[in-house]
Amino acid sequence: MTGQVTQSDAAAEAGVDRTSIARLRKVARDGAIAALQASRPGQAKASSQELSELAKLRAEIDRLGAVVIDQAVELAVLRGKSSWG
């Protein structure tokens, strides 16, 4: 999350798939957010349905971010192979 290590590098170092690192990151972030929200005095508590929807939306954001990264890498490779570039 600090940008010091990419998800791919962390996955390779741990010997797991990159999606495993993304899931762990999401679980850690969601847990930290829930803990921060619970510690706010006077703050209205979100329902479990709202938290579930929020978690789904964050997962979709993470998935779409990974797709964008994959497409950017593919584009860079294709441009590198192009004789027109």
N, C-alpha and C positions, 0 to 999 in steps of 0.2 A: 504494500500500500504506500510505502514511502518512495517507491521508484528505484530503490537500490538494487533490487533483483526482479527480473521479469518473471511472469508466471511460468513461462517455458523453462527458464533456467532453474527455478525452484522445483518444478516437476522433474526435470532431468536429474537434479541433485538428489531428490527424494526417491527417484525410481518409480514415479507414478505418472498417470496421465494428467495433462494440463487442466482438464475439467475438474479433476479432484482438487487441485489447488484453488480453482475458482470457487468451487462449492465451499471449501474450508474458509476462504476469505469472506464469502457471503455470510456464513454462519457466525463468524467472529464479529463482523460488522453489525449484523442484526442483533446479536446479543449485547454488544456495546451500546447500541442505540436504545434498546429496551431498558438496559440498566440506567442509562442517563435519563430517560423519560420517567422511569419509576422514582428517581431521586428528586425530581422537581416538585417542590411543595406547591400546592394550589393548582397544579396542572391537571386538566381533565384527562382521565385515562382513556386510551383508545380501546375499543372493543376487540375481542379476539378475531372477529370477522374483519375489522379494519386492519389489524396487524397482519392477518393472513393475506389480504389483498395487497397491502404494502410490500410484503415479502415477495409475492408473485410479480409485482411490478418491478421490484429491484432485480429479481432473477432475470426478467425479460431484458432489462437494461444491460445487465452483465452479458447475457447471451448475444444481444445485438452488438455490444462493444467488441466481443470476441469475433463476430462475423466481420465487422469493419476492419479489424486488425488483419484477419486472414485474407480479406480481399485486397487490402493495401499491400501485403506481402506478395500476393499473386500478381498484382499489377506491376510491382517493382521488378519482379522476375521477368514478366512478359516484356516490359519495356527494355530490360537489359538484353533480352534476346533479339529484339527487333532491330532490323537493319535500317529502319526509318528514323530512329531516335537520334 
